[in-house]
Amino acid sequence: MNPFEMVVAIVAIGAIASVIRAKYGVVRTHRGERFVGRPMGQPDPEAERLRAEVKQLKERVAVLERLATDSSSALDREFEKLKQKD
């Protein structure tokens, strides 16, 4: 086996190993410890909580944007009414 074939074989083994780790949900931490997570398809309660919080925050931002734009247009209408009175 020449050096080029050996490099290709090592890369192929690494790629296959990473695919297998991803399939079984094995995650390595920064210390090299292994953690087997939930299989794909099962809901993560923390992720669901964060999604609900983001949805709530988006709704609040939408309300604030509406208030900011409505109040300025309402203020403009009030100015126009005052100008028409003069």
mmCIF file as gemmi writes it, N, C-alpha and C atoms, coordinates in Angstrom:
data_model
loop_
_atom_site.group_PDB
_atom_site.id
_atom_site.type_symbol
_atom_site.label_atom_id
_atom_site.label_alt_id
_atom_site.label_comp_id
_atom_site.label_asym_id
_atom_site.label_entity_id
_atom_site.label_seq_id
_atom_site.pdbx_PDB_ins_code
_atom_site.Cartn_x
_atom_site.Cartn_y
_atom_site.Cartn_z
_atom_site.occupancy
_atom_site.B_iso_or_equiv
_atom_site.pdbx_formal_charge
_atom_site.auth_seq_id
_atom_site.auth_asym_id
_atom_site.pdbx_PDB_model_num
ATOM 1 N N . MET Axp A 1 ? 0.846 -1.17 0 1 0 ? 1 A 1
ATOM 2 C CA . MET Axp A 1 ? 0 0 0 1 0 ? 1 A 1
ATOM 3 C C . MET Axp A 1 ? 0.896 1.239 0 1 0 ? 1 A 1
ATOM 4 N N . ASN Axp A 2 ? 0.687 2.109 -0.969 1 0 ? 2 A 1
ATOM 5 C CA . ASN Axp A 2 ? 1.512 3.304 -1.035 1 0 ? 2 A 1
ATOM 6 C C . ASN Axp A 2 ? 0.951 4.381 -0.094 1 0 ? 2 A 1
ATOM 7 N N . PRO Axp A 3 ? 1.694 5.427 0.17 1 0 ? 3 A 1
ATOM 8 C CA . PRO Axp A 3 ? 1.253 6.454 1.128 1 0 ? 3 A 1
ATOM 9 C C . PRO Axp A 3 ? -0.059 7.133 0.726 1 0 ? 3 A 1
ATOM 10 N N . PHE Axp A 4 ? -0.279 7.348 -0.565 1 0 ? 4 A 1
ATOM 11 C CA . PHE Axp A 4 ? -1.513 7.984 -0.997 1 0 ? 4 A 1
ATOM 12 C C . PHE Axp A 4 ? -2.725 7.133 -0.642 1 0 ? 4 A 1
ATOM 13 N N . GLU Axp A 5 ? -2.652 5.836 -0.883 1 0 ? 5 A 1
ATOM 14 C CA . GLU Axp A 5 ? -3.755 4.929 -0.544 1 0 ? 5 A 1
ATOM 15 C C . GLU Axp A 5 ? -3.986 4.896 0.957 1 0 ? 5 A 1
ATOM 16 N N . MET Axp A 6 ? -2.917 4.96 1.725 1 0 ? 6 A 1
ATOM 17 C CA . MET Axp A 6 ? -3.055 4.943 3.179 1 0 ? 6 A 1
ATOM 18 C C . MET Axp A 6 ? -3.782 6.205 3.658 1 0 ? 6 A 1
ATOM 19 N N . VAL Axp A 7 ? -3.47 7.372 3.098 1 0 ? 7 A 1
ATOM 20 C CA . VAL Axp A 7 ? -4.143 8.614 3.476 1 0 ? 7 A 1
ATOM 21 C C . VAL Axp A 7 ? -5.616 8.541 3.112 1 0 ? 7 A 1
ATOM 22 N N . VAL Axp A 8 ? -5.936 8.036 1.944 1 0 ? 8 A 1
ATOM 23 C CA . VAL Axp A 8 ? -7.328 7.901 1.516 1 0 ? 8 A 1
ATOM 24 C C . VAL Axp A 8 ? -8.074 6.953 2.445 1 0 ? 8 A 1
ATOM 25 N N . ALA Axp A 9 ? -7.45 5.863 2.83 1 0 ? 9 A 1
ATOM 26 C CA . ALA Axp A 9 ? -8.085 4.9 3.73 1 0 ? 9 A 1
ATOM 27 C C . ALA Axp A 9 ? -8.35 5.521 5.101 1 0 ? 9 A 1
ATOM 28 N N . ILE Axp A 10 ? -7.413 6.293 5.619 1 0 ? 10 A 1
ATOM 29 C CA . ILE Axp A 10 ? -7.599 6.934 6.925 1 0 ? 10 A 1
ATOM 30 C C . ILE Axp A 10 ? -8.741 7.946 6.869 1 0 ? 10 A 1
ATOM 31 N N . VAL Axp A 11 ? -8.806 8.722 5.816 1 0 ? 11 A 1
ATOM 32 C CA . VAL Axp A 11 ? -9.884 9.707 5.662 1 0 ? 11 A 1
ATOM 33 C C . VAL Axp A 11 ? -11.228 9 5.542 1 0 ? 11 A 1
ATOM 34 N N . ALA Axp A 12 ? -11.285 7.918 4.791 1 0 ? 12 A 1
ATOM 35 C CA . ALA Axp A 12 ? -12.522 7.167 4.627 1 0 ? 12 A 1
ATOM 36 C C . ALA Axp A 12 ? -12.985 6.582 5.957 1 0 ? 12 A 1
ATOM 37 N N . ILE Axp A 13 ? -12.065 6.05 6.732 1 0 ? 13 A 1
ATOM 38 C CA . ILE Axp A 13 ? -12.416 5.487 8.043 1 0 ? 13 A 1
ATOM 39 C C . ILE Axp A 13 ? -12.946 6.588 8.957 1 0 ? 13 A 1
ATOM 40 N N . GLY Axp A 14 ? -12.321 7.75 8.938 1 0 ? 14 A 1
ATOM 41 C CA . GLY Axp A 14 ? -12.789 8.871 9.76 1 0 ? 14 A 1
ATOM 42 C C . GLY Axp A 14 ? -14.173 9.336 9.351 1 0 ? 14 A 1
ATOM 43 N N . ALA Axp A 15 ? -14.429 9.399 8.055 1 0 ? 15 A 1
ATOM 44 C CA . ALA Axp A 15 ? -15.739 9.829 7.563 1 0 ? 15 A 1
ATOM 45 C C . ALA Axp A 15 ? -16.818 8.828 7.951 1 0 ? 15 A 1
ATOM 46 N N . ILE Axp A 16 ? -16.54 7.555 7.802 1 0 ? 16 A 1
ATOM 47 C CA . ILE Axp A 16 ? -17.507 6.522 8.172 1 0 ? 16 A 1
ATOM 48 C C . ILE Axp A 16 ? -17.784 6.565 9.67 1 0 ? 16 A 1
ATOM 49 N N . ALA Axp A 17 ? -16.752 6.761 10.468 1 0 ? 17 A 1
ATOM 50 C CA . ALA Axp A 17 ? -16.935 6.83 11.916 1 0 ? 17 A 1
ATOM 51 C C . ALA Axp A 17 ? -17.788 8.025 12.309 1 0 ? 17 A 1
ATOM 52 N N . SER Axp A 18 ? -17.594 9.167 11.669 1 0 ? 18 A 1
ATOM 53 C CA . SER Axp A 18 ? -18.389 10.337 12.016 1 0 ? 18 A 1
ATOM 54 C C . SER Axp A 18 ? -19.853 10.157 11.617 1 0 ? 18 A 1
ATOM 55 N N . VAL Axp A 19 ? -20.108 9.475 10.499 1 0 ? 19 A 1
ATOM 56 C CA . VAL Axp A 19 ? -21.49 9.203 10.094 1 0 ? 19 A 1
ATOM 57 C C . VAL Axp A 19 ? -22.159 8.277 11.106 1 0 ? 19 A 1
ATOM 58 N N . ILE Axp A 20 ? -21.457 7.268 11.549 1 0 ? 20 A 1
ATOM 59 C CA . ILE Axp A 20 ? -22.017 6.336 12.53 1 0 ? 20 A 1
ATOM 60 C C . ILE Axp A 20 ? -22.27 7.04 13.856 1 0 ? 20 A 1
ATOM 61 N N . ARG Axp A 21 ? -21.345 7.9 14.295 1 0 ? 21 A 1
ATOM 62 C CA . ARG Axp A 21 ? -21.549 8.665 15.542 1 0 ? 21 A 1
ATOM 63 C C . ARG Axp A 21 ? -22.78 9.552 15.433 1 0 ? 21 A 1
ATOM 64 N N . ALA Axp A 22 ? -22.961 10.201 14.297 1 0 ? 22 A 1
ATOM 65 C CA . ALA Axp A 22 ? -24.113 11.082 14.111 1 0 ? 22 A 1
ATOM 66 C C . ALA Axp A 22 ? -25.41 10.285 14.1 1 0 ? 22 A 1
ATOM 67 N N . LYS Axp A 23 ? -25.377 9.108 13.51 1 0 ? 23 A 1
ATOM 68 C CA . LYS Axp A 23 ? -26.585 8.283 13.434 1 0 ? 23 A 1
ATOM 69 C C . LYS Axp A 23 ? -27.036 7.838 14.816 1 0 ? 23 A 1
ATOM 70 N N . TYR Axp A 24 ? -26.11 7.503 15.686 1 0 ? 24 A 1
ATOM 71 C CA . TYR Axp A 24 ? -26.458 7.029 17.018 1 0 ? 24 A 1
ATOM 72 C C . TYR Axp A 24 ? -26.49 8.137 18.063 1 0 ? 24 A 1
ATOM 73 N N . GLY Axp A 25 ? -26.252 9.36 17.676 1 0 ? 25 A 1
ATOM 74 C CA . GLY Axp A 25 ? -26.362 10.488 18.59 1 0 ? 25 A 1
ATOM 75 C C . GLY Axp A 25 ? -25.238 10.603 19.596 1 0 ? 25 A 1
ATOM 76 N N . VAL Axp A 26 ? -24.071 10.084 19.283 1 0 ? 26 A 1
ATOM 77 C CA . VAL Axp A 26 ? -22.935 10.173 20.196 1 0 ? 26 A 1
ATOM 78 C C . VAL Axp A 26 ? -22.255 11.521 19.989 1 0 ? 26 A 1
ATOM 79 N N . VAL Axp A 27 ? -22.098 12.261 21.085 1 0 ? 27 A 1
ATOM 80 C CA . VAL Axp A 27 ? -21.487 13.576 21.02 1 0 ? 27 A 1
ATOM 81 C C . VAL Axp A 27 ? -20.273 13.58 21.93 1 0 ? 27 A 1
ATOM 82 N N . ARG Axp A 28 ? -19.177 14.139 21.457 1 0 ? 28 A 1
ATOM 83 C CA . ARG Axp A 28 ? -17.987 14.234 22.294 1 0 ? 28 A 1
ATOM 84 C C . ARG Axp A 28 ? -17.937 15.595 22.939 1 0 ? 28 A 1
ATOM 85 N N . THR Axp A 29 ? -17.601 15.616 24.217 1 0 ? 29 A 1
ATOM 86 C CA . THR Axp A 29 ? -17.454 16.879 24.92 1 0 ? 29 A 1
ATOM 87 C C . THR Axp A 29 ? -16.033 17.378 24.753 1 0 ? 29 A 1
ATOM 88 N N . HIS Axp A 30 ? -15.736 18.512 25.318 1 0 ? 30 A 1
ATOM 89 C CA . HIS Axp A 30 ? -14.409 19.091 25.154 1 0 ? 30 A 1
ATOM 90 C C . HIS Axp A 30 ? -13.326 18.29 25.874 1 0 ? 30 A 1
ATOM 91 N N . ARG Axp A 31 ? -13.711 17.421 26.793 1 0 ? 31 A 1
ATOM 92 C CA . ARG Axp A 31 ? -12.725 16.604 27.514 1 0 ? 31 A 1
ATOM 93 C C . ARG Axp A 31 ? -12.546 15.226 26.887 1 0 ? 31 A 1
ATOM 94 N N . GLY Axp A 32 ? -13.223 14.98 25.794 1 0 ? 32 A 1
ATOM 95 C CA . GLY Axp A 32 ? -13.11 13.679 25.16 1 0 ? 32 A 1
ATOM 96 C C . GLY Axp A 32 ? -14.098 12.672 25.694 1 0 ? 32 A 1
ATOM 97 N N . GLU Axp A 33 ? -14.912 13.076 26.684 1 0 ? 33 A 1
ATOM 98 C CA . GLU Axp A 33 ? -15.924 12.161 27.201 1 0 ? 33 A 1
ATOM 99 C C . GLU Axp A 33 ? -17.001 11.987 26.155 1 0 ? 33 A 1
ATOM 100 N N . ARG Axp A 34 ? -17.68 10.882 26.222 1 0 ? 34 A 1
ATOM 101 C CA . ARG Axp A 34 ? -18.737 10.635 25.25 1 0 ? 34 A 1
ATOM 102 C C . ARG Axp A 34 ? -20.083 10.737 25.936 1 0 ? 34 A 1
ATOM 103 N N . PHE Axp A 35 ? -21.031 11.265 25.205 1 0 ? 35 A 1
ATOM 104 C CA . PHE Axp A 35 ? -22.39 11.4 25.699 1 0 ? 35 A 1
ATOM 105 C C . PHE Axp A 35 ? -23.315 10.872 24.621 1 0 ? 35 A 1
ATOM 106 N N . VAL Axp A 36 ? -24.15 9.934 24.981 1 0 ? 36 A 1
ATOM 107 C CA . VAL Axp A 36 ? -25.119 9.411 24.034 1 0 ? 36 A 1
ATOM 108 C C . VAL Axp A 36 ? -26.417 10.153 24.274 1 0 ? 36 A 1
ATOM 109 N N . GLY Axp A 37 ? -26.804 10.956 23.297 1 0 ? 37 A 1
ATOM 110 C CA . GLY Axp A 37 ? -28.006 11.777 23.423 1 0 ? 37 A 1
ATOM 111 C C . GLY Axp A 37 ? -29.248 11.025 23.011 1 0 ? 37 A 1
ATOM 112 N N . ARG Axp A 38 ? -30.335 11.778 22.906 1 0 ? 38 A 1
ATOM 113 C CA . ARG Axp A 38 ? -31.599 11.216 22.473 1 0 ? 38 A 1
ATOM 114 C C . ARG Axp A 38 ? -31.51 10.84 21.003 1 0 ? 38 A 1
ATOM 115 N N . PRO Axp A 39 ? -32.163 9.757 20.631 1 0 ? 39 A 1
ATOM 116 C CA . PRO Axp A 39 ? -32.208 9.425 19.205 1 0 ? 39 A 1
ATOM 117 C C . PRO Axp A 39 ? -32.94 10.518 18.436 1 0 ? 39 A 1
ATOM 118 N N . MET Axp A 40 ? -32.615 10.625 17.172 1 0 ? 40 A 1
ATOM 119 C CA . MET Axp A 40 ? -33.242 11.641 16.344 1 0 ? 40 A 1
ATOM 120 C C . MET Axp A 40 ? -34.746 11.423 16.321 1 0 ? 40 A 1
ATOM 121 N N . GLY Axp A 41 ? -35.485 12.52 16.325 1 0 ? 41 A 1
ATOM 122 C CA . GLY Axp A 41 ? -36.93 12.419 16.258 1 0 ? 41 A 1
ATOM 123 C C . GLY Axp A 41 ? -37.617 12.629 17.595 1 0 ? 41 A 1
ATOM 124 N N . GLN Axp A 42 ? -36.907 12.471 18.689 1 0 ? 42 A 1
ATOM 125 C CA . GLN Axp A 42 ? -37.513 12.7 19.99 1 0 ? 42 A 1
ATOM 126 C C . GLN Axp A 42 ? -37.382 14.17 20.342 1 0 ? 42 A 1
ATOM 127 N N . PRO Axp A 43 ? -38.476 14.757 20.881 1 0 ? 43 A 1
ATOM 128 C CA . PRO Axp A 43 ? -38.433 16.188 21.191 1 0 ? 43 A 1
ATOM 129 C C . PRO Axp A 43 ? -37.527 16.496 22.381 1 0 ? 43 A 1
ATOM 130 N N . ASP Axp A 44 ? -36.866 17.616 22.294 1 0 ? 44 A 1
ATOM 131 C CA . ASP Axp A 44 ? -36.011 18.094 23.37 1 0 ? 44 A 1
ATOM 132 C C . ASP Axp A 44 ? -36.815 19.125 24.161 1 0 ? 44 A 1
ATOM 133 N N . PRO Axp A 45 ? -37.083 18.874 25.442 1 0 ? 45 A 1
ATOM 134 C CA . PRO Axp A 45 ? -37.914 19.817 26.207 1 0 ? 45 A 1
ATOM 135 C C . PRO Axp A 45 ? -37.287 21.206 26.309 1 0 ? 45 A 1
ATOM 136 N N . GLU Axp A 46 ? -35.988 21.29 26.406 1 0 ? 46 A 1
ATOM 137 C CA . GLU Axp A 46 ? -35.319 22.587 26.486 1 0 ? 46 A 1
ATOM 138 C C . GLU Axp A 46 ? -35.486 23.349 25.17 1 0 ? 46 A 1
ATOM 139 N N . ALA Axp A 47 ? -35.363 22.65 24.063 1 0 ? 47 A 1
ATOM 140 C CA . ALA Axp A 47 ? -35.536 23.291 22.761 1 0 ? 47 A 1
ATOM 141 C C . ALA Axp A 47 ? -36.972 23.768 22.584 1 0 ? 47 A 1
ATOM 142 N N . GLU Axp A 48 ? -37.934 22.981 23.03 1 0 ? 48 A 1
ATOM 143 C CA . GLU Axp A 48 ? -39.336 23.386 22.941 1 0 ? 48 A 1
ATOM 144 C C . GLU Axp A 48 ? -39.604 24.616 23.795 1 0 ? 48 A 1
ATOM 145 N N . ARG Axp A 49 ? -39.007 24.669 24.976 1 0 ? 49 A 1
ATOM 146 C CA . ARG Axp A 49 ? -39.194 25.824 25.848 1 0 ? 49 A 1
ATOM 147 C C . ARG Axp A 49 ? -38.609 27.075 25.203 1 0 ? 49 A 1
ATOM 148 N N . LEU Axp A 50 ? -37.43 26.921 24.598 1 0 ? 50 A 1
ATOM 149 C CA . LEU Axp A 50 ? -36.793 28.056 23.94 1 0 ? 50 A 1
ATOM 150 C C . LEU Axp A 50 ? -37.589 28.513 22.715 1 0 ? 50 A 1
ATOM 151 N N . ARG Axp A 51 ? -38.158 27.56 21.981 1 0 ? 51 A 1
ATOM 152 C CA . ARG Axp A 51 ? -38.987 27.94 20.831 1 0 ? 51 A 1
ATOM 153 C C . ARG Axp A 51 ? -40.21 28.734 21.283 1 0 ? 51 A 1
ATOM 154 N N . ALA Axp A 52 ? -40.838 28.292 22.371 1 0 ? 52 A 1
ATOM 155 C CA . ALA Axp A 52 ? -42.005 29.005 22.886 1 0 ? 52 A 1
ATOM 156 C C . ALA Axp A 52 ? -41.615 30.41 23.344 1 0 ? 52 A 1
ATOM 157 N N . GLU Axp A 53 ? -40.464 30.535 23.981 1 0 ? 53 A 1
ATOM 158 C CA . GLU Axp A 53 ? -40.006 31.844 24.445 1 0 ? 53 A 1
ATOM 159 C C . GLU Axp A 53 ? -39.704 32.77 23.268 1 0 ? 53 A 1
ATOM 160 N N . VAL Axp A 54 ? -39.08 32.242 22.225 1 0 ? 54 A 1
ATOM 161 C CA . VAL Axp A 54 ? -38.786 33.05 21.044 1 0 ? 54 A 1
ATOM 162 C C . VAL Axp A 54 ? -40.087 33.494 20.383 1 0 ? 54 A 1
ATOM 163 N N . LYS Axp A 55 ? -41.064 32.602 20.317 1 0 ? 55 A 1
ATOM 164 C CA . LYS Axp A 55 ? -42.354 32.956 19.725 1 0 ? 55 A 1
ATOM 165 C C . LYS Axp A 55 ? -43.014 34.081 20.519 1 0 ? 55 A 1
ATOM 166 N N . GLN Axp A 56 ? -42.969 33.972 21.843 1 0 ? 56 A 1
ATOM 167 C CA . GLN Axp A 56 ? -43.551 35.005 22.697 1 0 ? 56 A 1
ATOM 168 C C . GLN Axp A 56 ? -42.826 36.338 22.502 1 0 ? 56 A 1
ATOM 169 N N . LEU Axp A 57 ? -41.503 36.304 22.42 1 0 ? 57 A 1
ATOM 170 C CA . LEU Axp A 57 ? -40.741 37.535 22.23 1 0 ? 57 A 1
ATOM 171 C C . LEU Axp A 57 ? -41.022 38.164 20.863 1 0 ? 57 A 1
ATOM 172 N N . LYS Axp A 58 ? -41.188 37.34 19.834 1 0 ? 58 A 1
ATOM 173 C CA . LYS Axp A 58 ? -41.515 37.869 18.515 1 0 ? 58 A 1
ATOM 174 C C . LYS Axp A 58 ? -42.875 38.555 18.538 1 0 ? 58 A 1
ATOM 175 N N . GLU Axp A 59 ? -43.833 37.975 19.248 1 0 ? 59 A 1
ATOM 176 C CA . GLU Axp A 59 ? -45.15 38.594 19.361 1 0 ? 59 A 1
ATOM 177 C C . GLU Axp A 59 ? -45.051 39.935 20.082 1 0 ? 59 A 1
ATOM 178 N N . ARG Axp A 60 ? -44.255 39.987 21.135 1 0 ? 60 A 1
ATOM 179 C CA . ARG Axp A 60 ? -44.09 41.24 21.867 1 0 ? 60 A 1
ATOM 180 C C . ARG Axp A 60 ? -43.421 42.31 21.008 1 0 ? 60 A 1
ATOM 181 N N . VAL Axp A 61 ? -42.415 41.92 20.227 1 0 ? 61 A 1
ATOM 182 C CA . VAL Axp A 61 ? -41.747 42.875 19.351 1 0 ? 61 A 1
ATOM 183 C C . VAL Axp A 61 ? -42.73 43.383 18.298 1 0 ? 61 A 1
ATOM 184 N N . ALA Axp A 62 ? -43.575 42.496 17.774 1 0 ? 62 A 1
ATOM 185 C CA . ALA Axp A 62 ? -44.557 42.922 16.78 1 0 ? 62 A 1
ATOM 186 C C . ALA Axp A 62 ? -45.517 43.944 17.375 1 0 ? 62 A 1
ATOM 187 N N . VAL Axp A 63 ? -45.943 43.72 18.617 1 0 ? 63 A 1
ATOM 188 C CA . VAL Axp A 63 ? -46.836 44.677 19.281 1 0 ? 63 A 1
ATOM 189 C C . VAL Axp A 63 ? -46.121 46.003 19.489 1 0 ? 63 A 1
ATOM 190 N N . LEU Axp A 64 ? -44.869 45.961 19.922 1 0 ? 64 A 1
ATOM 191 C CA . LEU Axp A 64 ? -44.114 47.194 20.128 1 0 ? 64 A 1
ATOM 192 C C . LEU Axp A 64 ? -43.907 47.948 18.822 1 0 ? 64 A 1
ATOM 193 N N . GLU Axp A 65 ? -43.642 47.227 17.74 1 0 ? 65 A 1
ATOM 194 C CA . GLU Axp A 65 ? -43.484 47.882 16.444 1 0 ? 65 A 1
ATOM 195 C C . GLU Axp A 65 ? -44.789 48.543 16.012 1 0 ? 65 A 1
ATOM 196 N N . ARG Axp A 66 ? -45.896 47.829 16.231 1 0 ? 66 A 1
ATOM 197 C CA . ARG Axp A 66 ? -47.186 48.403 15.865 1 0 ? 66 A 1
ATOM 198 C C . ARG Axp A 66 ? -47.469 49.653 16.691 1 0 ? 66 A 1
ATOM 199 N N . LEU Axp A 67 ? -47.182 49.613 17.983 1 0 ? 67 A 1
ATOM 200 C CA . LEU Axp A 67 ? -47.394 50.78 18.828 1 0 ? 67 A 1
ATOM 201 C C . LEU Axp A 67 ? -46.511 51.946 18.394 1 0 ? 67 A 1
ATOM 202 N N . ALA Axp A 68 ? -45.281 51.651 18.053 1 0 ? 68 A 1
ATOM 203 C CA . ALA Axp A 68 ? -44.356 52.715 17.654 1 0 ? 68 A 1
ATOM 204 C C . ALA Axp A 68 ? -44.81 53.367 16.356 1 0 ? 68 A 1
ATOM 205 N N . THR Axp A 69 ? -45.256 52.581 15.405 1 0 ? 69 A 1
ATOM 206 C CA . THR Axp A 69 ? -45.681 53.154 14.129 1 0 ? 69 A 1
ATOM 207 C C . THR Axp A 69 ? -47.064 53.783 14.244 1 0 ? 69 A 1
ATOM 208 N N . ASP Axp A 70 ? -47.968 53.182 14.997 1 0 ? 70 A 1
ATOM 209 C CA . ASP Axp A 70 ? -49.311 53.743 15.145 1 0 ? 70 A 1
ATOM 210 C C . ASP Axp A 70 ? -49.28 55.051 15.907 1 0 ? 70 A 1
ATOM 211 N N . SER Axp A 71 ? -48.493 55.125 16.948 1 0 ? 71 A 1
ATOM 212 C CA . SER Axp A 71 ? -48.478 56.348 17.743 1 0 ? 71 A 1
ATOM 213 C C . SER Axp A 71 ? -47.929 57.522 16.935 1 0 ? 71 A 1
ATOM 214 N N . SER Axp A 72 ? -46.942 57.263 16.079 1 0 ? 72 A 1
ATOM 215 C CA . SER Axp A 72 ? -46.407 58.366 15.275 1 0 ? 72 A 1
ATOM 216 C C . SER Axp A 72 ? -47.416 58.799 14.219 1 0 ? 72 A 1
ATOM 217 N N . SER Axp A 73 ? -48.123 57.858 13.613 1 0 ? 73 A 1
ATOM 218 C CA . SER Axp A 73 ? -49.134 58.245 12.628 1 0 ? 73 A 1
ATOM 219 C C . SER Axp A 73 ? -50.312 58.918 13.321 1 0 ? 73 A 1
ATOM 220 N N . ALA Axp A 74 ? -50.662 58.465 14.515 1 0 ? 74 A 1
ATOM 221 C CA . ALA Axp A 74 ? -51.728 59.128 15.27 1 0 ? 74 A 1
ATOM 222 C C . ALA Axp A 74 ? -51.291 60.537 15.645 1 0 ? 74 A 1
ATOM 223 N N . LEU Axp A 75 ? -50.033 60.686 16.003 1 0 ? 75 A 1
ATOM 224 C CA . LEU Axp A 75 ? -49.506 62.004 16.341 1 0 ? 75 A 1
ATOM 225 C C . LEU Axp A 75 ? -49.519 62.918 15.117 1 0 ? 75 A 1
ATOM 226 N N . ASP Axp A 76 ? -49.176 62.367 13.962 1 0 ? 76 A 1
ATOM 227 C CA . ASP Axp A 76 ? -49.231 63.147 12.72 1 0 ? 76 A 1
ATOM 228 C C . ASP Axp A 76 ? -50.662 63.589 12.425 1 0 ? 76 A 1
ATOM 229 N N . ARG Axp A 77 ? -51.642 62.699 12.653 1 0 ? 77 A 1
ATOM 230 C CA . ARG Axp A 77 ? -53.042 63.068 12.433 1 0 ? 77 A 1
ATOM 231 C C . ARG Axp A 77 ? -53.462 64.196 13.362 1 0 ? 77 A 1
ATOM 232 N N . GLU Axp A 78 ? -53.004 64.127 14.594 1 0 ? 78 A 1
ATOM 233 C CA . GLU Axp A 78 ? -53.344 65.193 15.55 1 0 ? 78 A 1
ATOM 234 C C . GLU Axp A 78 ? -52.751 66.525 15.106 1 0 ? 78 A 1
ATOM 235 N N . PHE Axp A 79 ? -51.501 66.484 14.603 1 0 ? 79 A 1
ATOM 236 C CA . PHE Axp A 79 ? -50.899 67.715 14.095 1 0 ? 79 A 1
ATOM 237 C C . PHE Axp A 79 ? -51.694 68.261 12.91 1 0 ? 79 A 1
ATOM 238 N N . GLU Axp A 80 ? -52.137 67.387 12.01 1 0 ? 80 A 1
ATOM 239 C CA . GLU Axp A 80 ? -52.916 67.825 10.863 1 0 ? 80 A 1
ATOM 240 C C . GLU Axp A 80 ? -54.226 68.442 11.314 1 0 ? 80 A 1
ATOM 241 N N . LYS Axp A 81 ? -54.864 67.871 12.319 1 0 ? 81 A 1
ATOM 242 C CA . LYS Axp A 81 ? -56.113 68.438 12.834 1 0 ? 81 A 1
ATOM 243 C C . LYS Axp A 81 ? -55.867 69.839 13.393 1 0 ? 81 A 1
ATOM 244 N N . LEU Axp A 82 ? -54.751 69.987 14.106 1 0 ? 82 A 1
ATOM 245 C CA . LEU Axp A 82 ? -54.43 71.307 14.687 1 0 ? 82 A 1
ATOM 246 C C . LEU Axp A 82 ? -54.133 72.332 13.584 1 0 ? 82 A 1
ATOM 247 N N . LYS Axp A 83 ? -53.457 71.893 12.51 1 0 ? 83 A 1
ATOM 248 C CA . LYS Axp A 83 ? -53.159 72.788 11.404 1 0 ? 83 A 1
ATOM 249 C C . LYS Axp A 83 ? -54.428 73.215 10.703 1 0 ? 83 A 1
ATOM 250 N N . GLN Axp A 84 ? -55.375 72.3 10.56 1 0 ? 84 A 1
ATOM 251 C CA . GLN Axp A 84 ? -56.631 72.619 9.881 1 0 ? 84 A 1
ATOM 252 C C . GLN Axp A 84 ? -57.477 73.592 10.711 1 0 ? 84 A 1
ATOM 253 N N . LYS Axp A 85 ? -57.379 73.54 12.023 1 0 ? 85 A 1
ATOM 254 C CA . LYS Axp A 85 ? -58.139 74.443 12.882 1 0 ? 85 A 1
ATOM 255 C C . LYS Axp A 85 ? -57.658 75.874 12.71 1 0 ? 85 A 1
ATOM 256 N N . ASP Axp A 86 ? -56.384 76.052 12.443 1 0 ? 86 A 1
ATOM 257 C CA . ASP Axp A 86 ? -55.809 77.409 12.291 1 0 ? 86 A 1
ATOM 258 C C . ASP Axp A 86 ? -56.145 77.892 10.963 1 0 ? 86 A 1
